[in-house]
Amino acid sequence: MNPFAAIYSDFKACFERDPAARTPLGFLEVIFLYPGFHAIVVHRFSHVLYRLHVPFIPRLMSQIMRFLTGVEIHPGARIGRSFFIDHGMGVVIGETAEIGDQVTLYQGVTLGGTGLERGKRHPTLGNHVVVGAGAKVLGNIKLGNHVKVGAGSVVVHPVPDLCTVVGVPAEIVRKGGQRVTEVNLDHGDLPDPVRTLKNRIRLMQKELEALESQLLDPHKRSDPAA
């Protein structure tokens, strides 16, 4: 991929997906004030050097951008066109991650591995994927095209095309535009897996108490002869 053509598509993506950039001086703001754009620009060139097996320098470029922008992109990561990182602080993209075209990541997103395995150990994202703030996508898994990941979710299993996933671990709540579960998908009102687990435990405790009460009180037992 021509790095200059890719950078131009990344530049246009800032205006397409960030309303704050649509000002009279928006092009200057993107060039000078958008850390996500700065990080991907440097990555485009560090990736070329990485593919040419240039030692040390690509990783040095990556670490310098991490210090300056808070975005860490390993030079080995393969990233498609029109890539956009909103705000950017805390974003981490691993060495064997592969990202398709028209992908958006929000702050705090991690595309990481799950262990010390070698080879392909980071996620593959399809085209038109959106990953919400603080979400983690871990391991050698694939997210299909047009997938949306809710903020704070942890994705550890593959996700098919046209799905929305939320939770820890993430579960599919929309598929093909149809709701799978009764979940509000607003970023500020995502399901709380800890609260859900507590509620289930309380229900189980009540059921156990009812069973114990029946076992201890012979008058509450059903008569087999009845």
C-alpha positions in Angstrom: 0.0 0.0 0.0 1.3 3.4 -0.9 1.8 5.2 2.4 1.1 8.6 1.0 -2.3 7.5 -0.4 -3.1 5.8 2.9 -2.2 8.9 4.8 -4.5 11.0 2.6 -7.4 8.6 3.2 -6.7 8.7 7.0 -6.7 12.5 6.8 -10.2 12.5 5.1 -11.5 10.0 7.7 -10.9 12.6 10.4 -13.5 14.9 8.8 -15.9 12.1 7.9 -16.0 10.7 11.5 -15.3 13.6 13.8 -17.8 16.6 13.8 -15.2 18.7 15.7 -13.0 18.7 12.7 -15.6 20.4 10.5 -14.6 24.0 11.2 -13.1 26.6 8.9 -9.6 25.7 10.2 -10.4 22.0 10.7 -7.6 20.9 8.4 -5.0 22.8 10.5 -6.5 21.2 13.7 -6.2 17.7 12.2 -2.6 18.3 11.1 -1.4 19.8 14.3 -3.8 18.7 17.1 -5.0 15.2 16.4 -2.7 12.6 18.1 -4.4 9.7 16.5 -3.7 11.1 13.1 0.0 11.8 14.1 0.4 8.2 15.3 -1.0 6.6 12.1 1.1 8.9 9.9 4.3 7.8 11.6 3.1 4.1 11.6 2.6 4.2 7.8 6.3 4.8 7.4 7.6 2.7 10.2 5.6 -0.2 8.8 7.3 0.2 5.4 10.7 0.0 7.2 9.5 -3.0 9.2 8.5 -4.8 6.1 12.0 -4.1 4.7 13.5 -5.7 7.8 15.2 -2.5 9.0 16.2 -3.2 12.6 15.5 -1.0 15.6 14.4 2.2 13.8 10.7 1.1 13.3 10.3 0.3 17.0 12.1 3.5 18.0 9.6 5.5 15.8 6.7 3.6 17.5 8.0 4.3 21.0 8.6 8.0 20.2 5.0 8.3 19.0 3.8 6.4 22.1 5.5 9.0 24.3 4.2 12.0 22.3 0.6 10.8 21.6 -0.3 8.0 24.1 -0.9 5.7 21.1 1.2 2.6 20.7 1.1 0.9 17.3 3.6 -1.8 16.7 5.2 -1.3 13.3 4.3 -4.8 12.3 0.6 -4.2 12.5 -1.2 -4.1 9.1 -3.8 -1.2 8.9 -6.1 -0.5 6.0 -7.2 2.8 4.5 -9.3 5.5 6.2 -8.3 4.5 9.7 -9.4 6.8 12.5 -8.5 6.9 16.2 -10.7 9.3 18.2 -8.7 11.1 20.9 -6.3 8.2 21.0 -4.9 8.1 24.6 -4.2 4.6 25.7 -4.7 2.9 22.4 -2.5 -0.2 21.9 -2.3 -2.2 18.7 -0.2 -5.4 18.7 2.4 -6.6 16.2 0.3 -9.2 14.3 -2.9 -7.2 14.4 -4.7 -6.7 11.0 -7.2 -3.9 10.5 -9.4 -3.5 7.5 -10.6 -0.3 5.8 -12.9 2.4 7.4 -12.1 1.3 11.0 -12.6 3.5 14.0 -11.1 3.0 17.4 -11.9 5.1 20.5 -9.6 6.0 23.4 -8.3 3.1 25.5 -8.8 0.4 23.0 -6.4 -2.6 23.1 -5.9 -5.0 20.2 -3.7 -7.4 22.1 -2.6 -11.0 22.7 -3.4 -13.4 25.4 -0.1 -15.2 26.1 3.4 -15.9 25.0 2.4 -17.8 21.8 4.3 -17.2 18.6 2.9 -16.4 15.2 -0.4 -14.7 14.7 -1.5 -13.8 18.2 -3.4 -10.5 17.8 -6.9 -9.8 16.4 -8.0 -9.3 12.8 -10.7 -6.6 12.2 -12.7 -6.5 9.0 -13.9 -3.4 7.2 -16.2 -0.7 8.8 -15.5 -1.9 12.4 -16.1 0.4 15.3 -14.5 -0.4 18.7 -15.8 1.7 21.7 -13.8 3.4 24.4 -11.9 1.1 26.7 -12.8 -2.1 24.8 -10.3 -4.9 24.6 -10.1 -7.3 21.7 -7.7 -10.1 22.7 -6.1 -13.1 20.9 -6.0 -14.4 17.4 -9.7 -13.9 16.7 -11.5 -12.3 13.8 -14.2 -9.5 13.9 -16.2 -9.5 10.7 -17.3 -6.5 8.6 -19.5 -3.9 10.1 -19.0 -5.1 13.6 -19.5 -2.8 16.6 -17.9 -3.3 20.0 -19.5 -1.6 23.0 -17.4 0.6 25.3 -15.6 -1.4 28.0 -16.3 -4.7 26.5 -13.7 -7.6 26.4 -13.9 -9.6 23.2 -12.2 -13.0 23.3 -14.2 -15.0 20.7 -14.7 -14.4 16.9 -17.6 -12.2 15.9 -19.4 -12.7 12.6 -20.4 -9.9 10.1 -23.0 -7.3 11.0 -23.0 -7.9 14.7 -22.9 -5.7 17.8 -21.2 -7.1 21.0 -21.1 -5.8 24.6 -20.1 -7.1 28.0 -17.3 -9.0 29.8 -16.8 -11.3 28.1 -18.6 -9.8 25.1 -21.8 -11.3 23.8 -23.7 -10.7 20.6 -26.7 -8.4 21.2 -27.5 -7.5 17.6 -27.1 -9.5 14.5 -27.9 -8.4 11.0 -29.6 -5.3 12.4 -32.0 -7.4 14.6 -31.9 -7.3 18.4 -30.8 -10.6 20.0 -31.2 -9.6 23.6 -33.0 -6.8 25.4 -30.0 -4.5 25.9 -29.8 -0.7 25.5 -26.8 0.0 23.3 -26.2 3.6 24.3 -22.6 4.0 25.4 -23.7 5.5 28.7 -26.1 2.7 29.5 -24.4 -0.6 28.6 -25.2 -3.7 30.7 -23.3 -4.2 33.9 -22.1 -7.9 33.9 -21.1 -7.7 37.6 -24.6 -6.5 38.6 -26.2 -9.2 36.4 -24.0 -11.9 38.1 -25.0 -10.6 41.6 -28.7 -10.7 40.7 -28.4 -14.3 39.4 -26.6 -15.3 42.6 -29.3 -13.8 44.7 -32.0 -15.7 42.8 -30.0 -18.9 43.3 -29.7 -18.2 47.0 -33.5 -17.7 47.3 -34.1 -21.0 45.5 -31.7 -22.8 47.8 -33.3 -21.3 50.9 -36.7 -22.4 49.7 -35.5 -26.0 49.0 -33.8 -26.1 52.5 -37.0 -24.9 54.1 -38.9 -27.7 52.4 -36.4 -30.3 53.4 -36.3 -29.2 57.1 -40.1 -28.7 57.5 -41.9 -32.0 56.9 -45.3 -30.2 56.7 -44.0 -28.3 53.6 -43.1 -31.5 51.7 -45.5 -32.8 49.1 -47.2 -36.1 50.0 -46.1 -38.8 47.5 -49.4 -40.6 48.1 -51.5 -37.6 47.2 
